[in-house]
Amino acid sequence: MKNTPTRVRWQLWIVALGFFMQSLDTTILNTALPSMALSLNESPLHMQSVIVAYVLTVAVGLPASGWLADRIGVKWVFLSAIVLFTLGSLLCAQSSTLPELIRSRVIQGIGGAMLVPVGRLTVMKIVPREQYMAAMTFVTLPGQVGPLVGPALGGFLVEYASWHWIFLINLPVGIIGVLATLYLMPNYKMPPRRFDLVGFVLLAISMATITLSLDGHSGLGLAHSTILLLCACGIASLGLYWLYARRAQNPLFNLAMFKIRTFSLGLSGSLLARIGSGMMPFMTPLFLQVGLGFSPSHAGMMMIPMIIGSMSVKRLVVQIVNRFGYRHILTAATIALPIITLLIPITGMLHWYGLLPFILFFLGVTNAVRFSAMNTLTLKDLPDEFASGGNSLLSMVMQLAMSLGVSIAGILLGIFSVNRIDIASSEVQTAFLYTYLCIALIMLLPTGLFARVPKDEARNAQLSSRKKR
């Protein structure tokens, strides 16, 4: 029996709840990092390990999420994800040292590895492919409530309570998510297939070692020789997987997907684009507090315009892409983002604080359009047999790029600051300016890839409000 439009809407709202949980947790954490560092007797410039531990765990577990959803069903995998994410939040709140906090974030990451990708896979199954962009826009719009509330709520809790509450706030959301999933989420399955354990191990080793090599010096204090060894191991494992997948009968990710031009360009562009964009949620709250001397609550309030900008354009993304096409939208947004990004440290150092909300607003608008276009471009032409693997691979690339972005941002800031962290000093502001300049250059990297996107052959459709007869 096919779902009515009403049931489909409810299912999309459940997926949106998963996005809400992750976005709320991430934005609260970014605002609270300096206060957490003080409480744990750590340097604020070393706290990126807390973020990297989560996104790395998500990236490692993502390949298995698609297989689990096909084998067990999206309902039970989604339910397990919420339970693990909520349990990890409770353990984070009870952590008293940085290593304990990192271990608890790993548990959160196991849940996060299944939460968003399984939700995105559900959307691919319940709506026609031409409505995928509109459906994902519908899903991510309620999820924007998390980033909207997160920075201000995180700053308030840190300043007037303690950082532990930024994790405890996830508990009631998790309980609601469990109940909603039990009663409303359908249990879509696919014909079972054998799990590619060899491919999973190779990819897990590759992603873990590459990310650890980037975070090894500033966050973990590893020796340079160890860092080089980890990087070499990661690259070698990735190469071995490519050779293995070309000959395997049922590889974890079928390399035939890369023959689809939109998937290949979208995935490669997403990797490069999200490395640059992944630096911003870590850098901007840190710059506002450490570079400009804002309080945690003030820094959190300053992030709200960026989320408002993202929310304000979500309903217009389909029309914008249909009007100008993927190629022009992605290329223009990729060129505009570095310019907007550089305005943040420049206006801050000039004490033009009144301009910061407007800059962050346009940053949110540009990011929202580009992210929606990138995600849809990557998946829209995949046939059904590649949907699960392509979705998991995109999710894996997204999370890996985020961890690489945070790690690279931490490394750059550490290089330019040389451990000078006097709040709002001219030396620290200069270090932030140089770091933002490097971020802007990194943001330009995918421009050439997006310029090669083929001309659109089909228009994206809006979600139907009534069932078609």
N, C-alpha and C positions, 0 to 999 in steps of 0.2 A: 504493500500500500504506500503510495507516494505521500510525501509530506505536504501538508497545506502550507501556504505562505505564512500563516500564523505560527505554525510549529517551526518552520525554518527560521523565522525571526527570533524565537526563543532560543533556538540552538546557537544562533549567531551571538546572542547576548551572553550565553555561557562562555563561548570562546572569548568574548570581550572581557569577561571577568578574569580569565587567565592572563590576558594582556595587562589588566589593571593590577593584578598582584605583583607581576614582575616590575612594571613601571613604577609603582608606588615604592617598592623596596629599593630600586636602583636610585631614584631621585632623592629619597630621604638619606640614603647612605652617602651620596656624593656631598651633600651639604654638611653632613656630620663628621666627615673624615678628620678635619683638624682637631675637633674636640675629642674624638675617639683616640687620636694619636696622643693627646695630652694625658688622657686617662690611663692609657696603656704604656706610657713612658716611651713612646716611639716618635720618630721624626715625621712630620706631616708629609714630607716628600717621599717617604717609604711606604705610605699607606696604600699605594696602588696594588699591593699584594692582596689586599682584602677583596678588591674588585676582580683582579686577575684569577684568583682561586675559584671564584664563582663562574666567570665566563669560560675559563679553561675546562672546568668540569662539565659545563653545558656542552662545549664543543666536542669533548671526548665522547660524551654519551649520546649525542644527537644521531649518529648513524644507526644506533640500535632502536631509536624511537619509532622510525617508520616501520621497521620489521615487527616490533612489538604491537603497534597499532593494527597492522594487517593480521597478525596472528591471534591476538587476544581480543581486539576490538578497541575502538577509540574511547568508549565510555570508561572501561576499567583502567586503561593506561592513564587517561586524563585524571581520574579519581586518585590513583596512586601518586601522580605528580603533585596534586594539591596537598595530599597528606604529607609527603616528604618535604615539600617546600615549607609547610607550616611547622613541622617538627624542627627543621633546620633553623627557622626563625626563633623558636623557643630556645634552642641550644646557643644561638648567637647571643641572645640576651643574657644568658648565664655565663658567658665567657669572661674570664678575668685577665687573660694574656693574649697577645697577638697570635701565637700558634693555635690556641684554642679557638679563637675567632675564625681563623682560616679553615680549620677542620670543620667547624660548623657551617661555614659558607660552602664547603664541598658538598655537604648533605643537601643544602638548599639547591646547589647546582644540579644534583642528580634529579631532583624534582623539576627544576627548570628545563632540563634537557628534554623532558617529555611534554611540558606544559604548552608552550607556544607552538612548536612544530606540529604536534598532534591536533591542536586547535586549527591551525592553518590547513592541515590535511582534511579535517572535517569540512571546512568551508569549500575546499575543492570538490568534495564528494556531494554536497547538498545543493550547489547552485551550478547552472550552466557556465561553461568556461568564459563566455562573453560577458557574464555578469560578475566575474571573479574580482575585477578591480572595484566595482561598486560594493560588493559584499565585504571585501577586506577594508574598504573605507568605513563601512558601517561598523565593522568589528573594532577597528582601531580608534574610532572617535570616542566611544565610551571609555576605552582604555586610556585616553588622554586625561581623564579625571585624575588618574594616579599621579602623573607628572605635575598636574596643576596643583593638587593638594600637597604632594610630597615635599617640594623644597620649603614651602612656608611652614608646613607641619613639622618637618624635620628640624628646621631652625628653631621653631618654638619649643619643641620637646627638648632639644639639646640645651637651649638657653635657660629654660625654666624648670626642667625636670632632669633627665639624664639621657645619654645616648642609647641606653638599653631599650627605651620605649620605641625607638625607630624600628625595632624588630618585633616587639610585643604587639604593635599595632596590626601586624599581619595575622594574628591569631583569629580575631573575629571574622576577618575577610576569608580566611581559610575555611572556617566552619560553614559560612554561607556557601562557599564554593563546593564543599563536599555535599551538602544537602541538595543544591541545585543540580549537580552532576548526577546524583543518584536518581532524582525524579524526572529530569528533563533531557539528559543527554542520550542520544541514540547510540547503539553499539554497532557501528559499521565495521565490517570485516572484509578481508580479501582472501582468496585462496592461499593457504599456507605455503610457504617456500622455505627452503633450507637456509639457515643463518650462516653467512659467510664469516666465520670466526677468524680465519687468517687475514682477510681484508680488514676486519674491524681492528685487530691488534696492530696491524701495520699503520693504519690511519691514526689510531689512538697514540701510538708511540710518536708518530710524526708531529701531531699537533701539540702534544705535551712538551716534547723536547724543544721545539721551535719557540714556543711561548716562554718556557722556563729560561731559555738562553737569553731572551730579551729582557726578562725581569730579574735575571740572576745577579747582576752586579748591584743595581740600586736597591732592589727589594729583598734579595736573599743573601747578599754578600758572598757570592760564589767567586772562585778564582777565575782569571781570564782563560786559563787552559780548560777549565771545566765548562765554561760558557761556549767556547769554540767547539768542544767535543759534543755538547748537547745540540748545537746548531747543525753540525755535520751529521749527527745521528738522525735528526729530524728530516733533513733534506734527503738523506739516503733512504729512509723509510718511505718517504713520499714517492721517490723514484721506484723503489721496489714494489709499492702498491700498483703503480701505473703499469709496470711490466707484468705483474701478477694478474691484474684485472683484464688485460688484453687476451689472456689465455684461459682464464677461469670460465667455467660453464655458467655459474650463477654468482657473479661478483656482487659485492655489496652495492656498488654503484655501477650501472652499465655504462661503459664508455661510449656507447652509441648515442647517448644523450647529447654529447658534445658535437655531433654532426648537425644538430638543430641550431641554426645560426643565432637565433634570438636567445636561446638558452646559453650558448657559449659566451656571447658578448655580454649578456646580462649578468651571468655569474662572475666573469672576470672583472667587469666594471663594478659590481657590487663589492667584491673583495677590496679593490683599491679605494673605492669611494668610502667604504665604511671604516677603513683604517684612519682616514683623516677625520671623518665625522665622529668616530668613536673616541677621539681625544677630547672633544668638547665637553661632554658631561663631567669628565674628571677635571679638566683645566679651568673651566669658567667659575664654578663655586670656589675652587682653590685660589684663583686669581682675586676674586672679590674679597675673600677673607684674609689671605696671606699678603697679596699684592697691594690691596687698597685699604685693608684694615676694617672691613665691614664685619658686623656681628653675624653669627650664624642665622638668626632670624631675618636680618636685613638681606643677607646673601640669598636666602631662600625666597624672599619676596621678589627679588630682582630677577629670578628665573621664571616667574609666572608669565611675563609677556611672551617669552619664547613658546611656551605651551599654548597660550591663547592664539598666537600666530599659527601654530600647527593645527589647532582645532578649527580656526576660522576658515581655512582653505580646504579642509577635508572633503566637504560636500561639493566642491568645485573641481576636484582633481580630474574626474571623468571628462567633464566638459573641456577642461584645459588641454588634456592629452588628445582628445578627439579633434580639437581645433588646430593644434600646432604639431602634433605627432610626437612619438617617443624620442626620435633623434634630436629634434630641436629643443624639446623641453629638457632632456637630460644634459645636452651640451651647454645650454644657457645657464642652467642651475649650477652645473659644475664650475663654470667660470665665475658666477656671481658669489658663490659661497666663500672663496678665499678673500674676496674684497670685503664682504660683510664681517668675516672673522677678524681681519686685521683692524677693523674699526673698534673692536672691543678694548684691546689694550691701549690703543691710541687715545680714545676718549677718556678712558680711566686715568691714564697718566697726566692728561691735560685737565683733569678734574671737571670734565663736562659730564657729570653724573646724570644729568637730566636727559641726555641722549641715549644712555645705555638701554632703557626699556624699549625704545623704538628700534634700536639695532637688534636687540634680542628678538623682538617681534618678527622682523623681516628674516632673521636667521631661522626661526621656527617655520615660517611660511615656505621658504626655499627648501629646507630639509624635508618638509612633509610632502611637497610635490615630487621631489627627486626620489625619496624612498618608495612612495606608492608606485611611481612609474618604473623604477628598477625591479621591484618585486613582481609586478604584473608582467613586464617584458620577459623576465626569466622563465616564468612558468606557463605563460598563456598558450604556447604552441606545443607543449609536451603531450604526447598521447597518454591514455589512461595507464598503460603498463609501466610508464616511466614516472607517473605522478608522485608516488610515495618516495621513490629514490631521489627524484629531482627536488622535491620539497625538503627532504632531510639534508641533502647536500647544500641547498641554499641556506637552510638554517645553520648548518655547521660552518659554512663560510662566513655568515653574518656574525656568529659568536666568536669565531677565531679572529676575524678582523677587529672586533671590539677589544679583545684581549691584547692583540698586537698594538692597537691604537693607544690604549692606556699605558702599556709597557713602554712604547716609544716615547710617549709624552713624558713619562716619568724619567726616562733616560735623558731626554733633551733638557728637561728642567734641572735635573741634577748636574748635568755638564755645565750649563750656563750659570747656575747659582753657586756652584762650588761650596755647597752646604751653608751658604749665607741665607738665613731664614728670618732675619729681623723683620717684624711685621711692618708692611708699608714703606720699607726703606727704598731708596732710589736704586740700590744694587739689585734688590729682589724684583722690582718693577722692570728693570732692564732685562733681567733673566727671563721674565715672563714675555716681554716683547720679542726677544730673539726666538723663544719657543713658539710663540704664535706665528712668527714669520716662517719658521720651518713647517708648521702645520699647514699654513696656506699653500706652500709649495707642494706638499704631499697631496693636498686636496685637488690640485690640478692634474694629477697623474692620469685619471681615467678619461680625460677629455677626448683623447684620440680614439679610445674604444667606443665611446658613445657616438662619436661622429660617423662610425661605420655601421650603426644600426640601420637595417633596411627600412624602406618606406612602408608605412602601415598599410595593410591590405584589408583589415576589418576594424570596425568601430566597436568600442566598449559600450555595453548596455547598462542602463540603470537597473536597480533591483525592482522587480514587479511587486506592486502593492496588492494585486489580486491574482488569484490562480487563473492561469490561462486555460481556455477550453478548446 
